[in-house]
Amino acid sequence: MIVGVGRVRFFIHHANSLKAKRQVVKGITVQVHNKFNAACAEVADGNLWQKATIGFVVVGNDVSFVNSHLDKIINFMECIEAAEIIDHNIEILNYSDGDFD
């Protein structure tokens, strides 16, 4: 089992309240989930108006598939006009069958 974990930190230029920020974050997470079938949620910066950190996870059985999927999600997030990516990283974990015994 291959698990790909991504984290993207955004700066939301037009957020002037937590409510405005949450609307942007919800839009991003829903779009990522619907388009890529990936688990996605805000994972940090919850009380900051203009910053948000969103985490997402992709699971598969092929490293190249998982890596490609993570790259596509980040590329998709870069095109979102409501928020600017200020940092991102990905990590790929490989669990062999014996790891769950």
C-alpha positions as CSV (number, residue, x, y, z in Angstrom):
1,M,0.0,0.0,0.0
2,I,1.3,3.4,-1.0
3,V,0.2,6.5,0.9
4,G,0.8,10.0,-0.4
5,V,0.5,12.9,1.9
6,G,0.5,16.5,0.8
7,R,0.4,19.8,2.6
8,V,-0.2,23.2,1.0
9,R,0.0,26.5,2.8
10,F,-2.1,29.3,1.3
11,F,-2.3,33.1,1.6
12,I,-5.8,34.3,1.0
13,H,-5.6,37.9,-0.2
14,H,-9.2,39.0,0.1
15,A,-10.1,37.3,3.4
16,N,-11.1,39.9,5.9
17,S,-12.6,37.6,8.4
18,L,-12.5,33.9,9.5
19,K,-15.9,33.4,7.7
20,A,-14.5,34.6,4.4
21,K,-11.4,32.4,4.9
22,R,-13.5,29.4,5.7
23,Q,-15.5,29.9,2.5
24,V,-12.3,29.8,0.4
25,V,-11.0,26.8,2.3
26,K,-14.2,24.9,2.0
27,G,-14.3,25.6,-1.7
28,I,-10.8,24.3,-2.2
29,T,-11.3,21.1,-0.1
30,V,-14.6,20.2,-1.8
31,Q,-13.2,20.8,-5.3
32,V,-10.1,18.6,-4.5
33,H,-12.3,15.8,-3.0
34,N,-14.7,15.9,-5.9
35,K,-12.1,16.1,-8.7
36,F,-9.4,13.8,-7.4
37,N,-11.3,11.6,-4.8
38,A,-8.7,12.5,-2.2
39,A,-9.3,13.1,1.5
40,C,-8.7,16.8,2.1
41,A,-9.0,19.1,5.1
42,E,-7.7,22.2,6.8
43,V,-5.0,21.0,9.1
44,A,-3.4,24.2,10.5
45,D,-3.7,28.0,10.8
46,G,-7.3,27.7,11.8
47,N,-7.5,31.0,13.6
48,L,-5.6,33.1,11.1
49,W,-7.7,35.2,8.6
50,Q,-5.4,35.2,5.6
51,K,-3.5,31.9,6.0
52,A,-4.6,28.3,5.7
53,T,-2.9,25.0,5.6
54,I,-4.7,22.2,3.8
55,G,-3.6,18.6,3.9
56,F,-4.6,15.8,1.5
57,V,-4.0,12.1,1.2
58,V,-4.0,9.7,-1.8
59,V,-3.8,5.9,-1.4
60,G,-2.9,3.4,-4.1
61,N,-0.8,0.4,-5.0
62,D,1.7,2.1,-7.3
63,V,4.2,4.8,-6.4
64,S,4.1,6.6,-9.7
65,F,0.3,6.8,-9.7
66,V,0.3,8.2,-6.2
67,N,3.1,10.7,-6.9
68,S,1.3,11.8,-10.2
69,H,-1.9,12.3,-8.3
70,L,-0.3,14.4,-5.7
71,D,1.4,16.6,-8.4
72,K,-1.9,17.0,-10.2
73,I,-3.6,18.1,-7.0
74,I,-0.9,20.7,-6.3
75,N,-1.1,21.9,-9.9
76,F,-4.8,22.3,-9.6
77,M,-4.5,24.3,-6.3
78,E,-2.0,26.6,-8.0
79,C,-4.7,27.6,-10.5
80,I,-7.2,28.7,-7.8
81,E,-7.5,32.5,-7.9
82,A,-8.9,33.0,-4.5
83,A,-5.7,31.9,-2.8
84,E,-1.9,31.9,-3.4
85,I,0.3,28.9,-2.5
86,I,3.2,30.1,-0.3
87,D,4.6,26.6,0.6
88,H,3.9,23.0,-0.2
89,N,5.4,19.6,0.4
90,I,4.6,15.9,-0.3
91,E,5.6,12.7,1.3
92,I,5.2,9.2,0.0
93,L,5.0,6.3,2.4
94,N,5.3,2.6,1.4
95,Y,3.7,0.0,3.6
96,S,4.5,-3.5,2.7
97,D,2.1,-6.3,3.5
98,G,4.0,-7.3,6.6
99,D,3.7,-3.9,8.3
100,F,0.2,-4.7,9.6
101,D,0.8,-8.0,11.3
